[in-house]
């Protein structure tokens, strides 16, 4: 990952080099079909007793408002205060993340006086979850045991390539009429259809991860329809999507090493040593052993990577991952590792759906190299410095080398027409590295950047940091944002690292773990 200072000094150069524009046909002035108001029905859960659900039909192709329709699933926690500030649309990222439950989480996690002033609106973007059609290109694509992600031989490389191509072909066969319309611009136009159906002139927006790009693109296409916007853990819009993934590999490697250092500090519990580099060597030795003999016939080298990648998103998982690692190395016991895989790494039907939408959006949104030589050269170059996730991530995105639809151009999200936008970013975020927050801060004139210094989690508000949440609450209350003299307008201290599970100080549940369960991974 690039040095933080380099990101700050290089931001202006990045902005000057941006030449991408809003793609043809993406204009906010395009035709919009009349939409009926949602018919809300109770869909309460024990955690979210006031949650309501509805559906909304929107055009598959927004250029043909009277053409084929698809259905979006919506959720709502209605406002209860006399002061009403309009709808607050929330999105957990992905692409491919379901936002229905997130509405309940956000409404219950904000201060009551703040949440009461909004209709908090969740939605499953087109292709996702309860929306119809819901994509599932190749069920069981991630069933274990997958080929080793590290292509040390031509045979391993070809097996992985064939898997990626098979996924792209399966999507093309099952969803040929839908795939040309599974992209960020189409999802943004869906959001505006939701706004119209709610009878609102403007929306408020709160997006995590990929949801920050979704929000920025909405603001580009419909700047006069944005009242307030919060972007938490920000995608670099200048790297969509091939470049962003290569940068992500480097950041995840740093975060994996942070886990190794945390294990070293807690050697009394894990007994893996006090030298992070030697502990890391033990981790790679475990990977090599699992490549030869998967644990319980389920957890091979690729599945081990899948299991530890979530630790790069949220350090609340570190104690569980460390226990599994220690048990395997010290006691030759792989049961905790298999359990950790099932909890963090295994992909269920919802995960198959999420991945299908992830691939469909990312492959459609921007150009990806079609020649594998470019992928091979770039990923080996990154691997030399950042081996932890590079090739696992490459195969995750490899269907884009074979994708059946024509690629769009990334959207230049630069904007001078918005009210102040609140940007929240951790300096050591792996999934959306810090540079993305800085670049977006420059692109959105008048925005305010609040930094969690030293924080490494992805999705940082409503996750236990009172300083960040104070800025969020102030902004949603009356639009106030901090204004500073430096790159960041305000800085918050990071939360302390977790404690081992065996200590009295260990927490078994938190808002952070709930949030990260909703945000998912890879987004």
Secondary structure, DSSP 8 states (H G I E B T S, - for coil): ---HHHHHHHHHHHHHT------TT--TTS----------EE---SS-TT-EEEEEEEESSTTSTTS-EEEEEEEEE---SSS---EEEEE--TTT-B-HHHHHHHHHHS-HHHHTTSEEEEEE-TTSTTSBS---SSTTTT-SS---SS--SHHHHHHHHHHHHHHHHHHHHH-TTTGGG-SHHHHHHHHHHHHHHTT-SSEEEEEETHHHHHHHHHHHH-GGGEEEEEEES---GGGTTHHHHHHHHHHHHHHHHHHHHHHHHTHHHH-S-S-HHHHHHHHHHHHHHHHHS-BTTTB-HHHHHHHHHHHHH-GGGHHHHHHHHHHHHHH---HHHHHHIIIII---HHHHHHHHHHHHHHHHHS---SSHHHHHHHHHHHHHH-TTTHHHHHHHHGGGGG-SS---------BSSS---EEEEETT-STT-HHHHHHHHHHBTT-EEEEEET---SS-TTSS-HHHHHHHHHHHHH------SSSSSEEEE-------TTSTT--S--HHHHHHHHH-S--
